[in-house]
Amino acid sequence: MGDVKGRTYVYKNSLEWEEERKGLLSSGEKPGFMVATPPEFKGHPNIWSPEDLFVASVNACIMTTFFHYAERNKLQFLSYKSNAEGILQFVGNKFIFSEIKIVPLIVVGDSSDADKARELIGVSEKNCLISNSIKSRVSIIPEIKITG
Amino acid sequence: MGDVKGRTYVYKNSLEWEEERKGLLSSGEKPGFMVATPPEFKGHPNIWSPEDLFVASVNACIMTTFFHYAERNKLQFLSYKSNAEGILQFVGNKFIFSEIKIVPLIVVGDSSDADKARELIGVSEKNCLISNSIKSRVSIIPEIKITG
């Protein structure tokens, strides 16, 4: 990424309450979508919650960081799919996300690419800027498959 | 919320690479949407990035936590709109979100509700479960307006 020292980036978004416990999330030209309190906290089903967005940001950061290292290391992967699970717990006297588990399934063409993919997903976790910014423990359990 | 001690909740989502540096984010019956590396890291414009989702999760958590305290304290508010800004900085030898600034604009009907809204937005920040889970400094700069 060249000389990154001293670089600063700003990410902006807006949220506007609509009704009950729902609001519209927007950010520039990106497609807006509804967010709401989740059902378990007296909210609404089938709408993205703050909790979902938090866990999704970690899942997505591992993926985009992996893309970066895959390109830099000339790793060809055939597919990448990743399941994430965030554990919200009442610890002390407050709720916190204690752990986020990420299970990336990466398909590659041969065993040397499999080794490389396994190494690079580890590097991606260490260098994910969202992992760096949170207190939750992030566990990555990669599954690497080779197609014939 | 009754007796919350010992409670645990799990939030799940899936991400599937589509092409270039883009993937489709999904979670149960919620409407899926694309996420991608942002343009400043060799990605794509006008698509939600992991960085955006992270900042949005904080903005949304402050809003939903405010809903909770407003109901509990019988505060009637007429509108709620909130702008968020996340500052990503290269610190030491890595990028981290050093600060997230949230500017909620809350409209209420009279000055006693204005005082209550100002107090409850502070309480919401202290009790937002995403704030509790991140290292970034979260600053709330509320603007409370009274309609005649």
HADDOCK unambig.tbl for C-alpha pairs under 7 A between the chains (distance, minus, plus):
assign (segid A and resid 4 and name CA) (segid B and resid 90 and name CA) 6.88 0.50 0.50
assign (segid A and resid 5 and name CA) (segid B and resid 90 and name CA) 5.84 0.50 0.50
assign (segid A and resid 6 and name CA) (segid B and resid 90 and name CA) 5.93 0.50 0.50
assign (segid A and resid 7 and name CA) (segid B and resid 89 and name CA) 6.17 0.50 0.50
assign (segid A and resid 7 and name CA) (segid B and resid 90 and name CA) 5.95 0.50 0.50
assign (segid A and resid 8 and name CA) (segid B and resid 87 and name CA) 6.86 0.50 0.50
assign (segid A and resid 8 and name CA) (segid B and resid 88 and name CA) 5.58 0.50 0.50
assign (segid A and resid 8 and name CA) (segid B and resid 89 and name CA) 4.65 0.50 0.50
assign (segid A and resid 8 and name CA) (segid B and resid 90 and name CA) 6.75 0.50 0.50
assign (segid A and resid 9 and name CA) (segid B and resid 87 and name CA) 6.00 0.50 0.50
assign (segid A and resid 9 and name CA) (segid B and resid 88 and name CA) 5.10 0.50 0.50
assign (segid A and resid 9 and name CA) (segid B and resid 89 and name CA) 6.67 0.50 0.50
assign (segid A and resid 10 and name CA) (segid B and resid 85 and name CA) 6.44 0.50 0.50
assign (segid A and resid 10 and name CA) (segid B and resid 86 and name CA) 5.56 0.50 0.50
assign (segid A and resid 10 and name CA) (segid B and resid 87 and name CA) 4.84 0.50 0.50
assign (segid A and resid 10 and name CA) (segid B and resid 88 and name CA) 6.18 0.50 0.50
assign (segid A and resid 11 and name CA) (segid B and resid 51 and name CA) 6.85 0.50 0.50
assign (segid A and resid 11 and name CA) (segid B and resid 52 and name CA) 5.94 0.50 0.50
assign (segid A and resid 11 and name CA) (segid B and resid 85 and name CA) 5.52 0.50 0.50
assign (segid A and resid 11 and name CA) (segid B and resid 86 and name CA) 5.05 0.50 0.50
assign (segid A and resid 11 and name CA) (segid B and resid 87 and name CA) 6.74 0.50 0.50
assign (segid A and resid 12 and name CA) (segid B and resid 84 and name CA) 5.51 0.50 0.50
assign (segid A and resid 12 and name CA) (segid B and resid 85 and name CA) 4.50 0.50 0.50
assign (segid A and resid 12 and name CA) (segid B and resid 86 and name CA) 6.48 0.50 0.50
assign (segid A and resid 13 and name CA) (segid B and resid 56 and name CA) 6.45 0.50 0.50
assign (segid A and resid 13 and name CA) (segid B and resid 83 and name CA) 5.95 0.50 0.50
assign (segid A and resid 13 and name CA) (segid B and resid 84 and name CA) 5.35 0.50 0.50
assign (segid A and resid 13 and name CA) (segid B and resid 85 and name CA) 6.78 0.50 0.50
assign (segid A and resid 14 and name CA) (segid B and resid 82 and name CA) 5.58 0.50 0.50
assign (segid A and resid 14 and name CA) (segid B and resid 83 and name CA) 4.48 0.50 0.50
assign (segid A and resid 14 and name CA) (segid B and resid 84 and name CA) 6.16 0.50 0.50
assign (segid A and resid 15 and name CA) (segid B and resid 81 and name CA) 5.65 0.50 0.50
assign (segid A and resid 15 and name CA) (segid B and resid 82 and name CA) 5.15 0.50 0.50
assign (segid A and resid 15 and name CA) (segid B and resid 83 and name CA) 6.53 0.50 0.50
assign (segid A and resid 16 and name CA) (segid B and resid 80 and name CA) 6.04 0.50 0.50
assign (segid A and resid 16 and name CA) (segid B and resid 81 and name CA) 4.37 0.50 0.50
assign (segid A and resid 16 and name CA) (segid B and resid 82 and name CA) 6.44 0.50 0.50
assign (segid A and resid 17 and name CA) (segid B and resid 79 and name CA) 6.64 0.50 0.50
assign (segid A and resid 17 and name CA) (segid B and resid 80 and name CA) 5.37 0.50 0.50
assign (segid A and resid 17 and name CA) (segid B and resid 81 and name CA) 6.23 0.50 0.50
assign (segid A and resid 21 and name CA) (segid B and resid 64 and name CA) 6.73 0.50 0.50
assign (segid A and resid 21 and name CA) (segid B and resid 67 and name CA) 6.61 0.50 0.50
assign (segid A and resid 29 and name CA) (segid B and resid 46 and name CA) 5.34 0.50 0.50
assign (segid A and resid 30 and name CA) (segid B and resid 46 and name CA) 4.60 0.50 0.50
assign (segid A and resid 30 and name CA) (segid B and resid 47 and name CA) 5.39 0.50 0.50
assign (segid A and resid 30 and name CA) (segid B and resid 48 and name CA) 6.39 0.50 0.50
assign (segid A and resid 36 and name CA) (segid B and resid 64 and name CA) 6.93 0.50 0.50
assign (segid A and resid 37 and name CA) (segid B and resid 64 and name CA) 5.55 0.50 0.50
assign (segid A and resid 46 and name CA) (segid B and resid 29 and name CA) 5.36 0.50 0.50
assign (segid A and resid 46 and name CA) (segid B and resid 30 and name CA) 4.61 0.50 0.50
assign (segid A and resid 47 and name CA) (segid B and resid 30 and name CA) 5.37 0.50 0.50
assign (segid A and resid 48 and name CA) (segid B and resid 30 and name CA) 6.40 0.50 0.50
assign (segid A and resid 50 and name CA) (segid B and resid 57 and name CA) 4.52 0.50 0.50
assign (segid A and resid 50 and name CA) (segid B and resid 60 and name CA) 5.27 0.50 0.50
assign (segid A and resid 50 and name CA) (segid B and resid 61 and name CA) 5.22 0.50 0.50
assign (segid A and resid 51 and name CA) (segid B and resid 11 and name CA) 6.85 0.50 0.50
assign (segid A and resid 51 and name CA) (segid B and resid 57 and name CA) 6.84 0.50 0.50
assign (segid A and resid 52 and name CA) (segid B and resid 11 and name CA) 5.93 0.50 0.50
assign (segid A and resid 53 and name CA) (segid B and resid 53 and name CA) 5.63 0.50 0.50
assign (segid A and resid 53 and name CA) (segid B and resid 54 and name CA) 6.73 0.50 0.50
assign (segid A and resid 53 and name CA) (segid B and resid 57 and name CA) 5.18 0.50 0.50
assign (segid A and resid 54 and name CA) (segid B and resid 53 and name CA) 6.74 0.50 0.50
assign (segid A and resid 54 and name CA) (segid B and resid 54 and name CA) 5.62 0.50 0.50
assign (segid A and resid 54 and name CA) (segid B and resid 57 and name CA) 5.26 0.50 0.50
assign (segid A and resid 56 and name CA) (segid B and resid 13 and name CA) 6.45 0.50 0.50
assign (segid A and resid 57 and name CA) (segid B and resid 50 and name CA) 4.51 0.50 0.50
assign (segid A and resid 57 and name CA) (segid B and resid 51 and name CA) 6.84 0.50 0.50
assign (segid A and resid 57 and name CA) (segid B and resid 53 and name CA) 5.18 0.50 0.50
assign (segid A and resid 57 and name CA) (segid B and resid 54 and name CA) 5.25 0.50 0.50
assign (segid A and resid 58 and name CA) (segid B and resid 50 and name CA) 7.00 0.50 0.50
assign (segid A and resid 60 and name CA) (segid B and resid 50 and name CA) 5.26 0.50 0.50
assign (segid A and resid 61 and name CA) (segid B and resid 50 and name CA) 5.23 0.50 0.50
assign (segid A and resid 64 and name CA) (segid B and resid 21 and name CA) 6.74 0.50 0.50
assign (segid A and resid 64 and name CA) (segid B and resid 36 and name CA) 6.93 0.50 0.50
assign (segid A and resid 64 and name CA) (segid B and resid 37 and name CA) 5.56 0.50 0.50
assign (segid A and resid 67 and name CA) (segid B and resid 21 and name CA) 6.62 0.50 0.50
assign (segid A and resid 79 and name CA) (segid B and resid 17 and name CA) 6.63 0.50 0.50
assign (segid A and resid 80 and name CA) (segid B and resid 16 and name CA) 6.05 0.50 0.50
assign (segid A and resid 80 and name CA) (segid B and resid 17 and name CA) 5.36 0.50 0.50
assign (segid A and resid 81 and name CA) (segid B and resid 15 and name CA) 5.65 0.50 0.50
assign (segid A and resid 81 and name CA) (segid B and resid 16 and name CA) 4.37 0.50 0.50
assign (segid A and resid 81 and name CA) (segid B and resid 17 and name CA) 6.22 0.50 0.50
assign (segid A and resid 82 and name CA) (segid B and resid 14 and name CA) 5.59 0.50 0.50
assign (segid A and resid 82 and name CA) (segid B and resid 15 and name CA) 5.16 0.50 0.50
assign (segid A and resid 82 and name CA) (segid B and resid 16 and name CA) 6.44 0.50 0.50
assign (segid A and resid 83 and name CA) (segid B and resid 13 and name CA) 5.94 0.50 0.50
assign (segid A and resid 83 and name CA) (segid B and resid 14 and name CA) 4.48 0.50 0.50
assign (segid A and resid 83 and name CA) (segid B and resid 15 and name CA) 6.54 0.50 0.50
assign (segid A and resid 84 and name CA) (segid B and resid 12 and name CA) 5.50 0.50 0.50
assign (segid A and resid 84 and name CA) (segid B and resid 13 and name CA) 5.34 0.50 0.50
assign (segid A and resid 84 and name CA) (segid B and resid 14 and name CA) 6.17 0.50 0.50
assign (segid A and resid 85 and name CA) (segid B and resid 10 and name CA) 6.43 0.50 0.50
assign (segid A and resid 85 and name CA) (segid B and resid 11 and name CA) 5.51 0.50 0.50
assign (segid A and resid 85 and name CA) (segid B and resid 12 and name CA) 4.48 0.50 0.50
assign (segid A and resid 85 and name CA) (segid B and resid 13 and name CA) 6.77 0.50 0.50
assign (segid A and resid 86 and name CA) (segid B and resid 10 and name CA) 5.56 0.50 0.50
assign (segid A and resid 86 and name CA) (segid B and resid 11 and name CA) 5.04 0.50 0.50
assign (segid A and resid 86 and name CA) (segid B and resid 12 and name CA) 6.47 0.50 0.50
assign (segid A and resid 87 and name CA) (segid B and resid 8 and name CA) 6.86 0.50 0.50
assign (segid A and resid 87 and name CA) (segid B and resid 9 and name CA) 6.00 0.50 0.50
assign (segid A and resid 87 and name CA) (segid B and resid 10 and name CA) 4.84 0.50 0.50
assign (segid A and resid 87 and name CA) (segid B and resid 11 and name CA) 6.73 0.50 0.50
assign (segid A and resid 88 and name CA) (segid B and resid 8 and name CA) 5.59 0.50 0.50
assign (segid A and resid 88 and name CA) (segid B and resid 9 and name CA) 5.10 0.50 0.50
assign (segid A and resid 88 and name CA) (segid B and resid 10 and name CA) 6.18 0.50 0.50
assign (segid A and resid 89 and name CA) (segid B and resid 7 and name CA) 6.18 0.50 0.50
assign (segid A and resid 89 and name CA) (segid B and resid 8 and name CA) 4.66 0.50 0.50
assign (segid A and resid 89 and name CA) (segid B and resid 9 and name CA) 6.67 0.50 0.50
assign (segid A and resid 90 and name CA) (segid B and resid 4 and name CA) 6.87 0.50 0.50
assign (segid A and resid 90 and name CA) (segid B and resid 5 and name CA) 5.83 0.50 0.50
assign (segid A and resid 90 and name CA) (segid B and resid 6 and name CA) 5.94 0.50 0.50
assign (segid A and resid 90 and name CA) (segid B and resid 7 and name CA) 5.95 0.50 0.50
assign (segid A and resid 90 and name CA) (segid B and resid 8 and name CA) 6.77 0.50 0.50
assign (segid A and resid 95 and name CA) (segid B and resid 129 and name CA) 5.45 0.50 0.50
assign (segid A and resid 96 and name CA) (segid B and resid 129 and name CA) 5.45 0.50 0.50
assign (segid A and resid 96 and name CA) (segid B and resid 130 and name CA) 6.99 0.50 0.50
assign (segid A and resid 96 and name CA) (segid B and resid 132 and name CA) 5.78 0.50 0.50
assign (segid A and resid 96 and name CA) (segid B and resid 133 and name CA) 5.27 0.50 0.50
assign (segid A and resid 97 and name CA) (segid B and resid 133 and name CA) 5.66 0.50 0.50
assign (segid A and resid 129 and name CA) (segid B and resid 95 and name CA) 5.46 0.50 0.50
assign (segid A and resid 129 and name CA) (segid B and resid 96 and name CA) 5.46 0.50 0.50
assign (segid A and resid 132 and name CA) (segid B and resid 96 and name CA) 5.80 0.50 0.50
assign (segid A and resid 133 and name CA) (segid B and resid 96 and name CA) 5.29 0.50 0.50
assign (segid A and resid 133 and name CA) (segid B and resid 97 and name CA) 5.68 0.50 0.50
assign (segid A and resid 133 and name CA) (segid B and resid 134 and name CA) 5.99 0.50 0.50
assign (segid A and resid 133 and name CA) (segid B and resid 135 and name CA) 5.29 0.50 0.50
assign (segid A and resid 133 and name CA) (segid B and resid 136 and name CA) 6.28 0.50 0.50
assign (segid A and resid 134 and name CA) (segid B and resid 133 and name CA) 5.99 0.50 0.50
assign (segid A and resid 134 and name CA) (segid B and resid 134 and name CA) 3.96 0.50 0.50
assign (segid A and resid 134 and name CA) (segid B and resid 135 and name CA) 5.21 0.50 0.50
assign (segid A and resid 135 and name CA) (segid B and resid 133 and name CA) 5.31 0.50 0.50
assign (segid A and resid 135 and name CA) (segid B and resid 134 and name CA) 5.22 0.50 0.50
assign (segid A and resid 135 and name CA) (segid B and resid 135 and name CA) 6.20 0.50 0.50
assign (segid A and resid 136 and name CA) (segid B and resid 133 and name CA) 6.29 0.50 0.50
